[in-house]
Amino acid sequence: MTKYVIKRLLLALLTTFIVLSLTYILISCLKTEKAFLPSQGQIYAYYMDQVNRGFLVVRQYEDPSLGSLLDTVTLPLNGRDVTYYFYQTPVMVRYRNWLSGILTRWDWGVSQAFEIGRSNVDILMSRLPTTIGINIISVIVSVPIGIGLGVICALKKGSVFDNVMQVVIMAFISIPSFVLISYLIAIAYNTGSLPPYWPQATDPTSKKVLAYVVPVIALASGSLFGYARFVRAELCEVLESDYLLLARTKGLTKRQAIIRHAFRNSMVPVLPSIVSEFIAILGGSMILENLYQIPGVGQLYMAAFNSKDYSLLMTDMAFYTIIGMLSGIVVDLSYGFIDPRIRMGAKK
């Protein structure tokens, strides 16, 4: 297991490095927008910070050999106006400096358009609690209800309740979360019972609490009914297995056999899926955050894309990439800890 864990961690690091490197190089090939700040002095200060980071080169004269001109800044110096010409460094030079900043100083750069000059990590961290909070609440709601519903359907297999629930489950699984939240927003607008959009910081606490209802329902519904279908299928298979019949013949009651054997064994493939489902919800909330105007990481991604803030966009993409890689490792390792019979990397 130790060898397997080390191997997976190294592969995850390598994969993350390749994905982020290729993404940065491709994004760097796009045209960078000029900085829009209130004064020439602020623009000059921002550009000089980019020069110090190795992303721009400054001259006091035009130099076509440096490539296309990004912007010019004119400032008074010793009684006369001096024009500074800012050029972008080559793509691979920017990539080298970007990578060096991350590895040596954990510096992911500053915003180029969204909040010019502010650290990308600070912007991301300021919005992360909202996204994580909504996703955690969605998981807390969907996991117990989904597992409980799946257990009930399995124990009542073939009944009217089970047949009706199978139709309901398939219907809700087939509806994308962004379609469901669109209906919920429309209902909230027409009824006024729930906030139709994310409240402002100055709104009352009651409105802020109610604002979680719409996104949580939209995020949790697909996972909830997905768990119900998965648990029902696994538990039905276990209930019909030979070893459970043997347990009953040895004197265990139906309840004891289900709790001690059937339920535990059916959870082996279910529990790791909770981690992967959490990551899937985290990625899927990107569209929901924009529809419901939630100031989270998903909305930040689209805001950075629309404002052509490629530095901030890279930081946001790195967040999703790293989370995805870590979740894959956690899911794989969880199988071995949940079921001792499973050991990765063991000799045959």
C-alpha positions as a Python dict, from the first residue, in 0.01 Angstrom:
ca = {
    (1, 'M'): (0, 0, 0),
    (2, 'T'): (285, 240, 83),
    (3, 'K'): (444, 184, -254),
    (4, 'Y'): (109, 229, -425),
    (5, 'V'): (37, 555, -237),
    (6, 'I'): (376, 701, -328),
    (7, 'K'): (330, 597, -691),
    (8, 'R'): (-17, 757, -708),
    (9, 'L'): (105, 1081, -549),
    (10, 'L'): (394, 1109, -795),
    (11, 'L'): (165, 1038, -1091),
    (12, 'A'): (-83, 1297, -964),
    (13, 'L'): (192, 1558, -934),
    (14, 'L'): (317, 1478, -1283),
    (15, 'T'): (-34, 1493, -1430),
    (16, 'T'): (-107, 1823, -1255),
    (17, 'F'): (220, 1969, -1380),
    (18, 'I'): (151, 1865, -1741),
    (19, 'V'): (-211, 1989, -1738),
    (20, 'L'): (-129, 2327, -1585),
    (21, 'S'): (180, 2376, -1802),
    (22, 'L'): (-4, 2309, -2127),
    (23, 'T'): (-297, 2524, -2015),
    (24, 'Y'): (-73, 2816, -1921),
    (25, 'I'): (119, 2802, -2248),
    (26, 'L'): (-200, 2791, -2454),
    (27, 'I'): (-365, 3073, -2257),
    (28, 'S'): (-48, 3283, -2283),
    (29, 'C'): (-80, 3272, -2660),
    (30, 'L'): (-401, 3474, -2633),
    (31, 'K'): (-391, 3852, -2656),
    (32, 'T'): (-349, 4024, -2320),
    (33, 'E'): (-572, 4324, -2255),
    (34, 'K'): (-438, 4659, -2136),
    (35, 'A'): (-476, 4752, -1771),
    (36, 'F'): (-771, 4980, -1699),
    (37, 'L'): (-698, 5186, -1386),
    (38, 'P'): (-803, 5540, -1288),
    (39, 'S'): (-463, 5705, -1331),
    (40, 'Q'): (-145, 5669, -1532),
    (41, 'G'): (50, 5636, -1208),
    (42, 'Q'): (-151, 5329, -1101),
    (43, 'I'): (-113, 5173, -1443),
    (44, 'Y'): (261, 5236, -1433),
    (45, 'A'): (291, 5078, -1085),
    (46, 'Y'): (99, 4771, -1199),
    (47, 'Y'): (306, 4730, -1516),
    (48, 'M'): (633, 4768, -1323),
    (49, 'D'): (520, 4491, -1089),
    (50, 'Q'): (470, 4273, -1396),
    (51, 'V'): (817, 4373, -1516),
    (52, 'N'): (964, 4263, -1181),
    (53, 'R'): (782, 3932, -1215),
    (54, 'G'): (934, 3879, -1560),
    (55, 'F'): (612, 3904, -1762),
    (56, 'L'): (678, 4245, -1923),
    (57, 'V'): (975, 4443, -2052),
    (58, 'V'): (985, 4824, -2030),
    (59, 'R'): (1164, 5068, -2258),
    (60, 'Q'): (1164, 5445, -2290),
    (61, 'Y'): (1159, 5414, -2666),
    (62, 'E'): (984, 5194, -2921),
    (63, 'D'): (1161, 4865, -2982),
    (64, 'P'): (988, 4654, -3253),
    (65, 'S'): (1235, 4371, -3188),
    (66, 'L'): (1051, 4297, -2861),
    (67, 'G'): (730, 4213, -3045),
    (68, 'S'): (389, 4377, -3035),
    (69, 'L'): (346, 4672, -2800),
    (70, 'L'): (113, 4604, -2505),
    (71, 'D'): (65, 4957, -2375),
    (72, 'T'): (230, 5295, -2319),
    (73, 'V'): (231, 5509, -2005),
    (74, 'T'): (324, 5877, -2001),
    (75, 'L'): (441, 6033, -1673),
    (76, 'P'): (613, 6364, -1584),
    (77, 'L'): (981, 6328, -1495),
    (78, 'N'): (1216, 6620, -1415),
    (79, 'G'): (985, 6873, -1571),
    (80, 'R'): (913, 6680, -1891),
    (81, 'D'): (684, 6398, -1999),
    (82, 'V'): (841, 6056, -2038),
    (83, 'T'): (667, 5776, -2227),
    (84, 'Y'): (727, 5419, -2115),
    (85, 'Y'): (672, 5137, -2364),
    (86, 'F'): (569, 4799, -2220),
    (87, 'Y'): (618, 4479, -2418),
    (88, 'Q'): (528, 4123, -2322),
    (89, 'T'): (812, 3877, -2282),
    (90, 'P'): (803, 3558, -2496),
    (91, 'V'): (554, 3290, -2393),
    (92, 'M'): (814, 3042, -2268),
    (93, 'V'): (991, 3313, -2067),
    (94, 'R'): (659, 3399, -1900),
    (95, 'Y'): (596, 3031, -1836),
    (96, 'R'): (938, 2988, -1675),
    (97, 'N'): (887, 3291, -1450),
    (98, 'W'): (532, 3183, -1362),
    (99, 'L'): (650, 2834, -1267),
    (100, 'S'): (948, 2971, -1075),
    (101, 'G'): (723, 3201, -873),
    (102, 'I'): (498, 2912, -772),
    (103, 'L'): (776, 2669, -681),
    (104, 'T'): (998, 2916, -495),
    (105, 'R'): (751, 3163, -338),
    (106, 'W'): (407, 3002, -386),
    (107, 'D'): (323, 3313, -586),
    (108, 'W'): (37, 3255, -831),
    (109, 'G'): (51, 3610, -962),
    (110, 'V'): (-188, 3902, -942),
    (111, 'S'): (-515, 3980, -1115),
    (112, 'Q'): (-479, 4142, -1456),
    (113, 'A'): (-835, 4271, -1501),
    (114, 'F'): (-1084, 4145, -1238),
    (115, 'E'): (-921, 4319, -939),
    (116, 'I'): (-603, 4457, -1090),
    (117, 'G'): (-297, 4412, -871),
    (118, 'R'): (-462, 4195, -604),
    (119, 'S'): (-314, 3853, -537),
    (120, 'N'): (-496, 3574, -723),
    (121, 'V'): (-475, 3348, -417),
    (122, 'D'): (-638, 3615, -199),
    (123, 'I'): (-924, 3654, -448),
    (124, 'L'): (-973, 3277, -465),
    (125, 'M'): (-960, 3228, -87),
    (126, 'S'): (-1212, 3508, -30),
    (127, 'R'): (-1468, 3320, -242),
    (128, 'L'): (-1380, 2964, -143),
    (129, 'P'): (-1582, 2948, 185),
    (130, 'T'): (-1909, 3020, 4),
    (131, 'T'): (-1853, 2746, -254),
    (132, 'I'): (-1730, 2491, 1),
    (133, 'G'): (-2017, 2571, 238),
    (134, 'I'): (-2287, 2515, -24),
    (135, 'N'): (-2124, 2192, -141),
    (136, 'I'): (-2080, 2054, 211),
    (137, 'I'): (-2443, 2125, 297),
    (138, 'S'): (-2547, 1954, -28),
    (139, 'V'): (-2347, 1644, 62),
    (140, 'I'): (-2481, 1641, 419),
    (141, 'V'): (-2835, 1653, 281),
    (142, 'S'): (-2794, 1410, -9),
    (143, 'V'): (-2588, 1129, 151),
    (144, 'P'): (-2808, 1020, 445),
    (145, 'I'): (-3137, 1074, 263),
    (146, 'G'): (-3012, 903, -53),
    (147, 'I'): (-2868, 603, 131),
    (148, 'G'): (-3178, 571, 350),
    (149, 'L'): (-3408, 587, 48),
    (150, 'G'): (-3200, 325, -132),
    (151, 'V'): (-3215, 90, 166),
    (152, 'I'): (-3593, 125, 192),
    (153, 'C'): (-3637, 58, -180),
    (154, 'A'): (-3413, -250, -159),
    (155, 'L'): (-3601, -393, 140),
    (156, 'K'): (-3933, -329, -38),
    (157, 'K'): (-3816, -446, -378),
    (158, 'G'): (-4104, -501, -620),
    (159, 'S'): (-4357, -312, -407),
    (160, 'V'): (-4565, -16, -525),
    (161, 'F'): (-4342, 219, -327),
    (162, 'D'): (-4029, 79, -492),
    (163, 'N'): (-4176, 104, -842),
    (164, 'V'): (-4292, 462, -789),
    (165, 'M'): (-3954, 562, -646),
    (166, 'Q'): (-3770, 412, -944),
    (167, 'V'): (-3967, 640, -1175),
    (168, 'V'): (-3900, 943, -951),
    (169, 'I'): (-3531, 855, -924),
    (170, 'M'): (-3484, 824, -1299),
    (171, 'A'): (-3674, 1150, -1357),
    (172, 'F'): (-3457, 1353, -1119),
    (173, 'I'): (-3133, 1192, -1234),
    (174, 'S'): (-3219, 1288, -1592),
    (175, 'I'): (-3272, 1656, -1507),
    (176, 'P'): (-2945, 1858, -1511),
    (177, 'S'): (-2884, 2069, -1202),
    (178, 'F'): (-2875, 2394, -1400),
    (179, 'V'): (-3220, 2316, -1546),
    (180, 'L'): (-3358, 2238, -1202),
    (181, 'I'): (-3222, 2557, -1048),
    (182, 'S'): (-3376, 2757, -1336),
    (183, 'Y'): (-3719, 2619, -1240),
    (184, 'L'): (-3650, 2687, -872),
    (185, 'I'): (-3547, 3046, -945),
    (186, 'A'): (-3865, 3096, -1148),
    (187, 'I'): (-4074, 2956, -861),
    (188, 'A'): (-3891, 3180, -613),
    (189, 'Y'): (-3962, 3486, -830),
    (190, 'N'): (-4332, 3405, -864),
    (191, 'T'): (-4403, 3298, -506),
    (192, 'G'): (-4164, 3521, -314),
    (193, 'S'): (-4113, 3245, -58),
    (194, 'L'): (-3738, 3215, -128),
    (195, 'P'): (-3473, 3460, -248),
    (196, 'P'): (-3448, 3436, -631),
    (197, 'Y'): (-3081, 3534, -618),
    (198, 'W'): (-2794, 3535, -369),
    (199, 'P'): (-2843, 3809, -107),
    (200, 'Q'): (-2610, 4100, -46),
    (201, 'A'): (-2390, 4133, 262),
    (202, 'T'): (-2626, 4395, 408),
    (203, 'D'): (-2937, 4173, 382),
    (204, 'P'): (-3086, 4024, 701),
    (205, 'T'): (-2961, 3690, 834),
    (206, 'S'): (-3293, 3517, 768),
    (207, 'K'): (-3266, 3596, 396),
    (208, 'K'): (-2906, 3472, 389),
    (209, 'V'): (-3011, 3142, 544),
    (210, 'L'): (-3303, 3096, 305),
    (211, 'A'): (-3070, 3172, 13),
    (212, 'Y'): (-2907, 2831, 64),
    (213, 'V'): (-3231, 2643, -8),
    (214, 'V'): (-3241, 2685, -387),
    (215, 'P'): (-2876, 2600, -467),
    (216, 'V'): (-2865, 2314, -215),
    (217, 'I'): (-3179, 2153, -362),
    (218, 'A'): (-3041, 2193, -715),
    (219, 'L'): (-2703, 2045, -621),
    (220, 'A'): (-2824, 1773, -386),
    (221, 'S'): (-3114, 1632, -590),
    (222, 'G'): (-2906, 1455, -853),
    (223, 'S'): (-2664, 1312, -594),
    (224, 'L'): (-2945, 1212, -359),
    (225, 'F'): (-3133, 1006, -615),
    (226, 'G'): (-2805, 877, -756),
    (227, 'Y'): (-2712, 737, -415),
    (228, 'A'): (-3060, 589, -378),
    (229, 'R'): (-3032, 401, -708),
    (230, 'F'): (-2675, 287, -636),
    (231, 'V'): (-2748, 167, -281),
    (232, 'R'): (-3064, -12, -392),
    (233, 'A'): (-2878, -200, -665),
    (234, 'E'): (-2589, -297, -438),
    (235, 'L'): (-2809, -398, -146),
    (236, 'C'): (-3044, -603, -365),
    (237, 'E'): (-2744, -794, -499),
    (238, 'V'): (-2608, -859, -149),
    (239, 'L'): (-2949, -967, -13),
    (240, 'E'): (-2968, -1236, -280),
    (241, 'S'): (-2612, -1366, -221),
    (242, 'D'): (-2535, -1713, -85),
    (243, 'Y'): (-2336, -1598, 218),
    (244, 'L'): (-2630, -1395, 347),
    (245, 'L'): (-2852, -1703, 317),
    (246, 'L'): (-2590, -1895, 516),
    (247, 'A'): (-2595, -1627, 785),
    (248, 'R'): (-2972, -1663, 814),
    (249, 'T'): (-2948, -2043, 842),
    (250, 'K'): (-2699, -2002, 1128),
    (251, 'G'): (-2963, -1827, 1336),
    (252, 'L'): (-2930, -1458, 1257),
    (253, 'T'): (-3253, -1269, 1226),
    (254, 'K'): (-3326, -1080, 905),
    (255, 'R'): (-3248, -750, 1076),
    (256, 'Q'): (-2916, -877, 1215),
    (257, 'A'): (-2813, -1021, 879),
    (258, 'I'): (-2894, -696, 700),
    (259, 'I'): (-2716, -470, 952),
    (260, 'R'): (-2408, -688, 1015),
    (261, 'H'): (-2349, -822, 666),
    (262, 'A'): (-2566, -689, 385),
    (263, 'F'): (-2555, -317, 462),
    (264, 'R'): (-2182, -313, 541),
    (265, 'N'): (-2081, -500, 226),
    (266, 'S'): (-2309, -292, 4),
    (267, 'M'): (-2137, 25, 132),
    (268, 'V'): (-1794, -78, -3),
    (269, 'P'): (-1851, 74, -350),
    (270, 'V'): (-2084, 346, -217),
    (271, 'L'): (-1863, 526, 36),
    (272, 'P'): (-1578, 604, -208),
    (273, 'S'): (-1833, 745, -450),
    (274, 'I'): (-1925, 1009, -191),
    (275, 'V'): (-1581, 1169, -231),
    (276, 'S'): (-1599, 1165, -610),
    (277, 'E'): (-1956, 1296, -597),
    (278, 'F'): (-1844, 1586, -380),
    (279, 'I'): (-1587, 1682, -642),
    (280, 'A'): (-1845, 1643, -918),
    (281, 'I'): (-2079, 1877, -728),
    (282, 'L'): (-1792, 2121, -675),
    (283, 'G'): (-1730, 2133, -1050),
    (284, 'G'): (-2098, 2139, -1142),
    (285, 'S'): (-2168, 2431, -910),
    (286, 'M'): (-1983, 2656, -1155),
    (287, 'I'): (-2296, 2701, -1370),
    (288, 'L'): (-2526, 2722, -1069),
    (289, 'E'): (-2319, 2995, -908),
    (290, 'N'): (-2352, 3207, -1220),
    (291, 'L'): (-2727, 3147, -1252),
    (292, 'Y'): (-2797, 3219, -884),
    (293, 'Q'): (-2533, 3496, -863),
    (294, 'I'): (-2339, 3321, -588),
    (295, 'P'): (-2001, 3488, -523),
    (296, 'G'): (-1807, 3163, -523),
    (297, 'V'): (-1515, 3001, -701),
    (298, 'G'): (-1734, 2891, -994),
    (299, 'Q'): (-1860, 3242, -1061),
    (300, 'L'): (-1503, 3369, -1026),
    (301, 'Y'): (-1396, 3132, -1304),
    (302, 'M'): (-1650, 3276, -1546),
    (303, 'A'): (-1578, 3633, -1434),
    (304, 'A'): (-1206, 3583, -1499),
    (305, 'F'): (-1282, 3431, -1839),
    (306, 'N'): (-1517, 3711, -1943),
    (307, 'S'): (-1278, 3983, -1828),
    (308, 'K'): (-986, 3807, -2000),
    (309, 'D'): (-800, 3790, -1669),
    (310, 'Y'): (-587, 3494, -1771),
    (311, 'S'): (-367, 3501, -1462),
    (312, 'L'): (-668, 3465, -1231),
    (313, 'L'): (-821, 3209, -1466),
    (314, 'M'): (-506, 2994, -1436),
    (315, 'T'): (-523, 3006, -1057),
    (316, 'D'): (-888, 2901, -1061),
    (317, 'M'): (-816, 2618, -1305),
    (318, 'A'): (-526, 2504, -1087),
    (319, 'F'): (-765, 2482, -792),
    (320, 'Y'): (-1006, 2254, -979),
    (321, 'T'): (-721, 2045, -1122),
    (322, 'I'): (-554, 1986, -785),
    (323, 'I'): (-886, 1906, -615),
    (324, 'G'): (-970, 1658, -891),
    (325, 'M'): (-634, 1481, -864),
    (326, 'L'): (-651, 1456, -485),
    (327, 'S'): (-1005, 1319, -497),
    (328, 'G'): (-895, 1042, -734),
    (329, 'I'): (-624, 937, -490),
    (330, 'V'): (-859, 948, -190),
    (331, 'V'): (-1123, 742, -373),
    (332, 'D'): (-873, 472, -472),
    (333, 'L'): (-718, 448, -126),
    (334, 'S'): (-1054, 442, 50),
    (335, 'Y'): (-1135, 104, -106),
    (336, 'G'): (-842, -53, 75),
    (337, 'F'): (-933, 97, 412),
    (338, 'I'): (-1305, 18, 389),
    (339, 'D'): (-1259, -342, 275),
    (340, 'P'): (-943, -515, 414),
    (341, 'R'): (-967, -771, 134),
    (342, 'I'): (-867, -499, -115),
    (343, 'R'): (-500, -411, -125),
    (344, 'M'): (-357, -205, -407),
    (345, 'G'): (-8, -275, -529),
    (346, 'A'): (18, -613, -356),
    (347, 'K'): (217, -894, -511),
    (348, 'K'): (16, -1162, -685),
}
